[in-house]
Each structure stands twice: as C-alpha cells, then as structure tokens.
Amino acid sequence: GRAAEAAEHQKLCRILERLLEHCPGGMMAALIEELVPKASQLAQHPFGNFVVKHILEYGTPEQVQRIINTLCADAGFFAKHKIANYVVQAALMHAQRRDRVKLVRALAPDHQLLMKLSRHKIASFVSREIKFQSKDLDA
C-alpha cells in the first residue's frame, strides 16, 4: 500500500475521510492497519492529520488505542505541535474513557505540568480540552 501517501495528498485525504465515515469497519480494516503505524507522521502533516482524526472518531477501540499509545509516547511534543495538537484534542474527545485518562496522564501527570501546558500558545487548546473532559474523567 500507498494509504499513507494518499492520506498526505490534498484531495485524496478527503476521500479517505469519507470512506472512514461511511464504510463499515471491516471494509476499512486493511487500510486503517496500514495507516495506524504511520500515525505519528500523519498527525503532524497538514492533510494527514485529518485522516488520523477520522480514525480516532470512526475506528475500532483497538485502532484508537494504538493511536493513543503513539500520542502518549511523546505527548508533550504532539500537544505543542501546530498541527498535531488538533489530533490530541480529537483523541481527548473521541477515545474511550480509559484511553483518555492515559493520554491526560501522559500530557499532564501533575497540576504544575497542566498549568505549563495552559500557558503555551498552542498547547493551551489541548489544556482547555483536558479541563473540559475532566468532569467525565474524574467521575
């Protein structure tokens, strides 16, 4: 495959997004399996990030969990990245509770780091999403 190449293309990424939205998971499994290992690269790409966000929204819990693991490996970097921060926000919105908790712990294991994120010009948007999600995560 060339799924990652398509995900980084200005027009083909939109086709992948529509396929993820409208095709049953089983039909898309092979395609998603090709994209998930490239999630780190795609999350930082101007077009690829949209495809990763769609996998977070429409993928299986296992596929989403693998992307969460990728994000957790360098959570601070992704939160501060001008493009990848949108993927982190999508993960906080769409992942299952346990995966959101894991990501929040990777992003801000203590209050001091959360405050540091909130003062960063890009990561502040991730910080807001953490604060918004905290009601659900604390329960």
N, C-alpha and C positions, 0 to 999 in steps of 0.2 A: 502494500500500500502506500498510497500518497495522501492519506487523510490529513496529516499534519500540514502538508503543503497546501491542501485545499482550505484548511482552517485559517491559514495565514493570507489567503487571497481575498481581496476586497469584496468580490461578488460571490465567490464560492462559499465563503464562510456563512453567508446568509442562507444559502441552500442547505448547508449542514444544520443550521439553526432550525429551519422549517422541518427538516427530516426528524430532528430530535423532538420537536413539538408534536408531530402528527403520526409518526410511525410507532408501532408497538415496540417495546423494549427488546424483544427477541430479534426483531429485524435489524436493529441497530447495534446489537451486542458486538459484532466483529469490528465495526467501525469505531465504537467507543473504546474497545480494548486496544485499538491502535493509537487512539488519542490520549488516553489516560497517562501512559508513561511519559508523554511529552507535555504534561500539564504545566510544569514549571516554565518551560519555554513559551508555551502558548499564553499563559497568564500574563506575561509581560509584553505580548505582541498587540499592536493596535487593532487587529481584526481577530486574532486567535483567542483573545480574552472573552469575546462574546460566545464563542463555542464552548469554552470551559464553563462559563456561567450557565449555559443551557444544559450542560451535563449535570451541573450541580442541581439544577431545577428539575430535570426530567430523567436523569439517570437512576439506576438502581441504588439502593442503600450501599451496596458493596463498592460500586463505582465512585459514589460520592465519598465514601470513607477513604478510598485510595487517594483522591484528590486532597482531602483534608490532611492526610498524612504528609503529602507533598508540601502543602502550605505550612504545616506545623514545623517541618524541618528547618525552615528559615522564615518564620512568621513575621519577625520584625522587618526584614527586608521587603517582603511582599506588602506589608501594611504601609510602608513608606514609599513604595514604587508608584509612580504617577499613573500607571495603567493597572498593575496587579492589585492595587488596593480595592478596585471595584470587584475583583474576583473574591477577595477576602470578605467584602461586605455581602456578596451573594451567598457565600458559604455560611455566613452567620444567619442569613435569612432562610435558607432552604435546607440545610443539613438537619439530620436528626439531632435530637437534644444532646445525646452523648458525644456526638462529633462536634457540636457547637461548644460544649463545655471544654473538650480537649483543645480546640482552637483558641478559645479565650484564655485558657491556662498557658498556652504557648505564647500568646501575644502579650499577656499581662499577668504574670504569676503573682504579682502583688499590686497594691494600690499605687505605689510610687511609680511603677512602670506604666500603669494605666494613665496616670497624670502626665507622664512624659509623652506618651502617645497623643494625648489630647492637645498638647501644645505644639505638635508637629503639624506643618501646614497641610500635609497630605494624609498622614495617619490619623489626624483629628476626625476624619469622616468615619474611619474604622472604629475609633473610640466612641463616637456617637452611637454607632450600631451596637457596640458592646453594651453601652448603657441602656439602649432601647431593649435589647434582648435580655438584660439582667433580670427583669421581672420574671421571665419564664425560666431562666437558668437557676435562679435561687429557689424556686418552688420545689 
